[in-house]
Amino acid sequence: MPSENTQYGLKNRLILSSIEASGENLYTLRLKHISGKTSYLHICFISEDIVRFHYSSEDDFDLYHPNVHLEFANFEDTQITTSLRTESEAIQWIDSKNLSLKITPDLLQVQIYNKEGKLLSSDEPGLGFWSGDLDYSDNTEVRCYKQYSTSPLIYGLGDKTGSINRWGRRFRNAPLDALGYDSEFTDPLYKDIPFYIEMNPETKNAHGIFFDNFNEKFFDFGRERKPSPYYYFGAEAGDLNYYFINGPEIKTVVSNYLELTGKPEPVPSFTFGYLASGMSYTENCHPEEPERRRQDLPNAADKLLETFKRFKDKNIPATAFHLSSGYIQDTNGQRQQFEWNTDKFPDPADFSKQAKELGVELCANVKPVLLTSHPLYKEAIEKNLFIEKPSAMSNEQSALVVDYWGGQGSYLDFRKQQTQAWWTEKLKTEILANGICGIWNDNNEYEIFEPHQAQGHTMEMPLIMAKLAYKAFCEHRDEVLIPTLRSGQAVSTTPQDDMLPWILSRSGYSGIQKYAQTWTGDNNSSWKSLQYDNAILASMGLSGLIHAGCDIGGFWGETPSSELLLRWIQNGVFTPRFCIHSYKEIPTEPDLYEATEPEHFKIIQKFMALRNELIPYLEEQSKLASDSGIPIMRPTVYDFQDEAETYEQSFEYIFGDKYFVAPIYEPAAKTREFYLPGKGQTWTHYFTGEKFQGGQKLKLDINLENIPVLTRD
């Protein structure tokens, strides 16, 4: 029998048949559908403030299904006390110390109340656990509809574009290579972070939802119908499996989310300095004309060392450099993983050694695909390392072959033990053994359009890939770096940094922060990107992606003007990750306009020096993030939840525990208006020394020398 149609859409006729305690803090609800089908809802208290809801057609609850990467060991379920009670009309309640769940049997509805009896979250009756397979045999979609009376504020979801408040928009979580994206409107981008924070603007209570499902997902925050009593989220397949994370403070929600998915590990101090990068340093073709070969890179190693020395001589020293994939680009222009181009880099180990002597650490780009022309492709086929075709399509050659950058190739299936072992060993022997301390996982969105046997797991691949890079570094450290130190041979001038993994990943799923730093991807060179990238980064901070930044100056598009580059560098100094990166024939560098705009360059030199001065501060803030889950860069609402003026504040942010930052994102700007939060607090302008009271709108005169940065007194 088809689901009942209402003015708001489909309605599942789910009726509660029974509820029983299935474990210490686990309850199993047996549900009957009007069609006669049976399904199950498992409610599990992970802590006093985190409740898991797992809806399935099978009575098969497993704490580690579907996600074995979660940090359940952080929670002691023996410390949780829950009880079941019955109210009149067969309404059931599950009570814990901080929460009470009200379960209405027909139509099934679950509501969550706090210990004061205030309603925090409510399902739409009959729609809280919607599954297409109850009515349509070929429909694998699942959805959850949440009621609201006052339009809520929605924050998070990782690297999403637009304003900081997500209400009124619809998003897809389907990672893709979003080259040159519009930072106000493009969706989706590179990552799948299915975690958002809902806050009631009237009660100011906040809670989080982590929708743990590796399939393509969607979130509709009041976009589909107006007026409507609900918003919803769902996935194309898999179980409806999500975690309710109690607040009421946003800080508490974020902290609890990181307890569940993992806090970021400490990172090397040099990653807080100027991270230089650029495709054209190692490419042998023009970025916009792939067939036009460049003849000026027979030895990219020497040219890069000259660049590092130039930066040092001009007082804009780089502390690290990202080695883009040109280092593995063969004479046909194809990128062959782990196969160094020895014309460009005759001796990779010696190149790394000389870079270290100049104070520059290296991070090498790797991609999860072997082209069919790769020297090791046949070996990888024999070892069964790749994602395979659907079993019905399998033949003697079962590996799925897809179009990839530079030709055709196959994606590595990192779920396979043999792939994990092979990849880890290659990272150690071809990257880390050459003195390179950073691993850069790139183009790892697993954007596959054909059917395959890893269906429903591609969004897990970047997480496993980062975990393997982390593992490879730790093994190399224990096997090589520590014995070298003990023998009295210095590895670098900062041996303590050599002990910390440096992993970078463009794509990722919730939990990626445990292993890797990240960035906003291939942004555009524009004032608009400078403006909206800050909202993306603040959102990423709320979503657990602590060590993040953007490509300063823009990755794609026209070369930034001198003023745009200056303003972007001034802004970037006050972000967790300070990287200048581009895909331009002439790379974007701090001294790009030294000859034509020498006054601009002098200001840039001062800000580059300021970034180095901030490294100890960033180390402190990084430790806070590791210990307590406090984001380094976050929207003002995180710190000032009681001030309504912060709820939509998208283009100013808090940087660490000290700074309020208001970037300049308009050319030739003479003034900057913004709301300064912190009622009752005094702030001091970092550059001018002027003092201001928080809790008011300001309009400051500005010049090219600085941007509004205010410190808490």
N, C-alpha and C positions, 0 to 999 in steps of 0.2 A: 504494500500500500504506500503511495507516495506521501512525503511529508506534507503537513498542513501548510497552506500558503496564508500569510498574513500580510498586512499592509507594509510590514517591515522585512518581509522575505520568508525564508524557510523556517520551519519550527520542528525540532525533533520531539516526538511524543515519547519521552523517556520517563518511566515511572520507577521509583525506588521499590525494589522487591524486598531487600534485606540489607542490613549493615552489621558488620561484626568486626571485632578487633582481631587482626591477623598477626599481630606481633606487638612488640613493646610500645611502639608509637605508630603503628600502621593499621589503617582501617580499610576494609574492602566493602564497597557498595556494589551489590548485584542489581543491575538495571534491566528493565523490560521495555522494549519498543513496541509501539502499536502494531508493527509488522510481525511481532512474535519473536524477533531476534533478541538475544541476550548480549549484554555488554557489561563492562566492569569499570568502576572508578576506584582507584587506589589513592588514598589520602595519607601521606606520610609526613610526620613532623621531623624535619632535619634538625631543628633547634626550636627554641621557644618563639623565634621570630621568622623562621623559614619553613614553609609548608609546600610539599610537592603534591601536585595533582597529575595523576597518570591515568588517562582514559584509553581503554583498549577493548577490542573484541575478545581478548583472551584473558583469563585469570592467571597472568604470568608476570607479576611484578618482580622486578630485579633492580636493586638500588643502582647498579652500574650499567643498566641498559636504558637508553642507547649510548650513553656517554661514559666511557671508562676513564676520561681525563679529569673528572671533577674531584674536588678535594674533600671527600666525605670524612677523611681521617681527622680533619680539623674540628669535627663535632663529636661530642660524647652523648649518644642517645640515652645513656643511662641517667643523665642529668635532667631529662625531660619527663615531666609528669602530665599525662593526658587522661581524660575520662569521657565516657559516653553517657548521655542522659536523654530521656524522652520527654517531650512537651505534649500538650494536648494536640489532637488532630494528627498524631503520628509524626510531628516535626521532631527531628533528631538534632542534638547538639553535640559537638566535640569540643571540649574545653582544654586549654592549656593555661599556663601561667599568664601569658600576655594576650592570647587570642581565643576567640570563641567562634566556631563555625556552625552556622545554622543551615540545616539541610531540609528543604521542603520537598516532600515525596512526589507531588504531582501538581503541575509539571515540575520536573527536577530543577531545583535552584539551590545554589550554594552561595551564602553570604558570609562575609568575614567581619567580625566586630572586634574592637580593642577592649582592653580590660575595663575601660570606663563605659562600655556599652555603645560606643559610637560606631556607626557603619563605616567600614573602610573600603570594602569592595563587594560588588554584587553582580552575579550572573544575570543575564536576561533569561527569564523563565523559559525552559525548553530549548534554549539556544546556547547555554553555557558550555555544553559538550556536544557539538554538532559534528557528525561523521557521515559523509556521503555514502559510504558502503552499506548503511542501514537501509537505504532505499534504492540505490542504483549500483548494480554489481560492478560497473566499470568506473565508478567514482571513488577515488582514493583520498579526496580532500578532507581535511579536518579544520574545524574553526572553533573559536571561543568568542562569545559576545559578552561584553561587559556593559552594565547599565551605568548611566550617569544622569544627574539632574542639573547640576551646574557644569558647564563646559570645563573639563579639567585642563591642567597644564601637563604637557608630555615632554619629557626630556630624554636624551640618550640615543640609543640605536647605533652608536659608533659613528662611522664616517658618513653621515648623511648631510646633504646640502641644505642651504637655506637658513632661516632663523633658528634660534636655539630652542624655541617652543615648537614642537612638532604637531600641535593640534591643528586640525583642518587640512592635513595632508595625508596622502597614501604613499606607502613605500613598499618596494620589493627588496627582499634579501636574496639576491642571486648574483654573486660576485662576477664582475667582468672587467676587462681592460678598458677603462673609461678615458682614453687618451684625450687630453685637452678639454676636460669636462667643464661645464658651466657650474661654478661653485654655489650658485643660488638655486638651480633647478634640476640638474642632472640626477637621475636615479635609475638603477642602482649604481654604486661605486664598487670598491675593491673587496670589502670585507662583509662578513655575516656576523654581526653582533646583535643577537636577538634579545636584547635587554633594554627595557625602558623604565622610566620613573614617572609615575602618575602622582600629581599633587592637586588637591582640592584648594582653589584659591580663597575659599571662604574659611574653611577650618584650618588650612595650612598644613594638613596632615599629608604625608607622602608615603608611598609604598612602591615597590618595584615588581616587575614581572620579567622573569627570564624564561623564554619559550625555547626549550632545549629540543631541537629537532634539526637533523642534518639535511633535510630536503629544502627546496626553494620555498620561501615564506613570504607572507604579505602582512602588512599592518595598515589598517584603515582607521584613522583617527578622526572620525566625524566628517569624512570627505564624501562618502557614498550617497548618503541621504540627509537632507535637511528639511524639516526637523526630524530628528531620530532619537530614540531613547538609549541608543547603544553605540559603541564603537566595537571593532573586532580585530582579531588577528588569526592567522591560520597558516597551513602549509599544504602543498600539493599532495603530500603523501606522508606516511609515518604516523606515529601515535600523537595524540594531543597530550603533550607532556610539558608542564610548566611549573615554575616555582614562584610562589607569592613570598615577597620579602618585605617584612614590616619595617616601618620607620619609627616615629613619625618624621624624623629629620632626614633630609636628603643625604646628609653625611653618614647616617647609620645605614641607610639603604645601600649606598655605594660600598661601605665597609663590609657589610654582610655579603653582598654580591661577590666581592673579591675573596672573602673567606671561602666561598663555595667554588669559584672558578680559578682562584689562585692569585696571590699577590705577585707583583713584579720582583724579580731578583735584582740585587745591586748590579750596577753596570760600571764599566771602566770610566775613570774620570776624564780621559781624553775624548770620550764621546760627547762631552758637554762643551767642547771647544768648537772652533770653526771646522766643519766637515766639508771638505771640498769635493766636488764631483762634476761630471759632465760627460755626455756620450762621446763627444767629438775628440776627446783626448786619445782614445784608443780605437775609434772607428776608422775604417778605410774607405768610407763612402760618405757622400753628402747626405744629411738626414732626410731631405725632401726629394732627392734624386738618387735612389738606390743604385742605379746603373752607372752613375758617374763616380768612378774610383778616384780616391785621393792618392797622391804619390808621395806625400810628405811625412809618412809615418813608418819608415822602414825600421826605426828603433824608437818606439813609443816610450820605452823605459827611460832613455836618456832625456827625452823631452819632458817627461813628467818630473824627473829629478831637477831639471832646470826650473820648472814651474814652482816646485816646492821651495827651491832656493830663492827664487824671485819673491815669493810671498814673504819669506822670512826677512829678506833684505828691505822690503817695503813696510815692515811692521804690520803685516796682515797674515801672520803665520797660521798655517793649517795644522791642526793636531791629528787629523786623519783624512784619508782619501778613499772614495768609493771607486773601485776598479770596475767600470761598466763592462758589458759582455764583449766589447771589441777585443779583449785580450784572448778570447777563444774563437775569434772570427777567422775562418780560413780564407784561402785565396779566392774562393767562390762567393765570399760574403756570408757564408753560413756559420752559425754559432754552434760549435761542437763542445759540449760540456766536458770539462776537465782536460781538454786538449789545448795546451798553451800554444799560441802563435809565436814561435821562436824567432821570427824575423822582427817582431815588435818587442819581444821580451826574451832575449837570448839566454838569460840566466835569472829566472824568477826569484830564486833565493837571494842572489846577490842584490837584485833590485830592492827586495824587501829590506835587506840589511842596510842599504844606503838610505832608504827612505826613513828608517828608524833613526839613523844617525842625524837626520835633519829634523827629527821630532815628529815624524808623520807615520802613523799606523795605517795599515791597509785592510780594506774589506772587499772581498772578491764576489762578483755576481755569479749566481748559479740559477739554473732553470730546471723545472721538473720534467723535461722532455728530451729524449734523444731523437735526433733526426734519423731518417732511414739511411742517410749517407754517413752516419757516425761510424768510426772504426770499431766501436764496441757494440754496435746495434745487434749484430748476429749473436754475440755472446749474451746480451741481455735477453734476446728471444729464447735462447737455450735455457737460460736460468729462470724464465717465466717472471720477469720483473715488471711487466707492463699491465695496464688496465686492459681487460680482455673484451672481446665482442660478446654480445648476448649468446648464451649457450646454443640457441637455435641457429645462430649464424656461424658458429665456430667451425673451423676446418683445420687443416694442417697448420695454418698460421693464424693463431687465435688472437694475437695482439691487435688492438684497435689502432688504426692509422688515421690521423686527422691532419688537416692543414694547420701548419704552425709557422711561426716567424722564420722565413727563409726557406721553406720547403714543406715536406711532409714528415711527420714523426709520430712517436707514441709517448703517452703520458705514463710516468712511473706510478705504480700502485703501492703507495707507502703503507698500506695495511698489511702487505705480505712480509713475512719475516725475512725472506731472502732479499727482498728489495731494501729493507731497512739495513741489513748487514752490508750489502753491496754499496749502498749510498754512503753510509757512515765511513766505510773504509776509503772510499774515493775522496771524501772531504778531508780525511786525515793525510792521505798520501799525496794528493795533488794540490791541496790548498794550504792546510795548516803546516805541513812539513816544509813548505817553502817560506815559512816565516810570516805568513799572512795570518792575522789574528781575528779577522772579522769574516762572517759568512752572510751574504746578502741573498736571500731567497726572493727571486723576482719572477714576474710573469707567471705566478702560481695560483691564479684564480680558478684553474681547471674549468675553463669555459668550453665545455664539450656539448655539441648539439646532436650527436648520434647516440642511439641506445648503446648501453655498455653494462658490464657486470659490476661496476662500482656505483651504480645508480643509488642515490640517497646517501652517498658517502663522500662525494667530491668536496663538500664544504668542510669535511674533516681533514682532508689531505694537507692543507697549509699548516694546520696545527701539528700534525704528525711530523711534517717536514721540518718545522722549527724545533720540535722536540729532538729530532735526530741531529740537527746541527748543534744544539746545546750539548747533547750526549757526545758527539764527536769531539767538540772542544774540550769537554771535561776529561775524556779519555786521553786526548793528546797532552793535556796539562799534566795528568798523572804519570803518563808514560815518558814524556819528553821534557816538558818545561820544568817541573819540580826537580827531577834528577839533574838537569842542567844547572839550575840554581844551586843545588846542594854541592855540585862539583866545583863551584866558585866561578863559573862562567856566567856573567851577567846576560840576561836575555834582552833587557832594554834598560833605559834610565829610570823607568818606573815599574819595577818587577811586580809590585802589588797589583797593578793593572793587568799584567799578563795572566794573572790567575782568574780573571773574571771574563766570562763569555761575552762576546759581542755578536749578537745575531740580529739581523734586520729582515723583516718580512713585509712584502707589499699587501698580501692577502692574509686572511686569518679568521678564525672563529673565536667565540668567547673562550678565554683561557690562553690565548696567544701571548698575553702580557707576561705569563710565567717565563717565557723563553726568549721573546724577541721584542726589539724596538720596532717602530713602524712610522709611516708618514702618510700624508694625504694623497699620494699618488701623482699622476702626471697632470698637474694643474696647468692653467693657462697664464701667460704673461699679461696681466691686466690689473687695473686698479680694483676691479670688481673681485678678482681672486684674492688680492691682498685683504680686502674687507671681509669676504665671507669665509676665507680659509680659517680665520680666527674663530668663527662660530663652529666650524667643523672640528677644530682642535679642542675647543672647550667641551664640545659634545663627546669627543673621544676620551677626554679626561674623565668625564662622568661615567663613561662606559668601561672603565678599567684600563684603557690604553694610555698609560701614564707617560712613557718615554716616546713622545710623538712630536712631529714637526711637519712643515711643508717645504716644498722646493722654493727657496727664496729667490725672487726674481722671475719665477715661473718656469716650468719645464718646457712647455710647448707654445708655439706662436712667435710673434715678433719679439725681437730683442727689447728688453725693457728700457724705457728712457732713463736718463741719469737720475731724474727726480724720483721715479718709481723705484728704481733699485735702491736709492738712498733710504726712502721711507720703508721699504721692505726689510732692509738690513736693520734699521732702527727698531722696527717691530720684532724681527726675528731674534734679536738679542734677548728679548724677554719671552722666549718660548723654550720648552724643554729640549728640543733638538734643533740645532742651528746649522742647517745645511744649504749651501748654494749649489743648485743642480739644474742642468738644462740639456735640451736636445737641439742644439744650435751649432752651426758650423764654427762660429766663434763662440766659445763657451762663456757663459756669464761668470764674471769674476769680480771681486771687490774693486780692482783697479781698472775696470773696463773703461771708465771715462776719465782716467787720470790726466790724459793729455788735453782733452776738450773741456772738462769741468773740474779743474784742479781743486776748487774750493769744496766741491761735493766730496772729492776723494779725501780731503783732510778730515771732514766730518766722519766719513766712513772709517778712517783709521782710528779715530777716537772711540767709535762704537765697537770696532773689532777688539780694541784693547779692553773696553768695558766688559765684553763677553768673557774674556779670559779672567778678569777680576771676579766675575760672578761664578766661576767654576766651583769654589768651595761652598758657596751658597746652594748651588744646584746639587752638590753632593749631599748636603744636609737634607734638602727636600726629597732627594731620591731615597734616602734612608727612611724618612717619614713614610714615603709611599710603600716601601718594602715592609716596614714594621706595622703600619696602621692603615694602609690603603687610602691615604690622602692624596688626591690628584695634585700634580704640580701646577698644571694649567687648568682652570675650571671657570665656569660662568659665575657671575656674582651671586646668583641665587643660592649657590652652594653655601656660601658664607653668611648670606643675609636673607634667609628664608622668610623672615618676618616683614621684610620690606617689599611691598607690592611693586615698587618701581623697578625691582630687579627681575621680575618674572619674565619680561620680554627683552631683557638687556642682552643683545646678541653680539655687539661689536666692541664691548669692553669686557675685561676679564680680570681675574685674580691670578697672580703668578707667585706660587709658593705661599708662605704665611705672611708675606711682607708687602708685596707690591700690587697696586691697582694700575692697570695699563689701558690707555685709550689711544689706539693706533690712529695714524693719519692715513686715510684711504681716498682722498680727493686731491687732484693736482692743483698746485698753486693755492692751497688752502691758507687762509689767514687766521681763522678761528676754529676752535673745536668745542662743540657742545656735548655734554654728557651728564648723566646722573651719577653723583658720587655717593655711594652707599655708606652705611655705618653711622646711623643716627647716634649722636652723643660722642662720636670719636673725632679725633683730630688727625688730619693727614698733612704730610709735607711733600711739596713738589720735589722730586728727586734732583732735578737739574737747576731749579731757581731758588729753592729754599722757602718759597711762599707756603703759608699754612692755610688750610681750608677745613671747615667743619663738614663732617659727613651728613648725609641725609638731605642733600639739596642738589639742584641742577646748576651746573657751572657752564660758563662760556669763556674759554681762555683764549687769549691771543697767542699765536704760535709763529715760529719761524723754522728755518731749515735745520737749526742747530740741535733740536731735540723734539721729543714727543711727550705728551702728558703721561708721566709716570709718577704716582704718588705712593708714599710709604706710610704705614701705620705708625703713629707715635706711641 
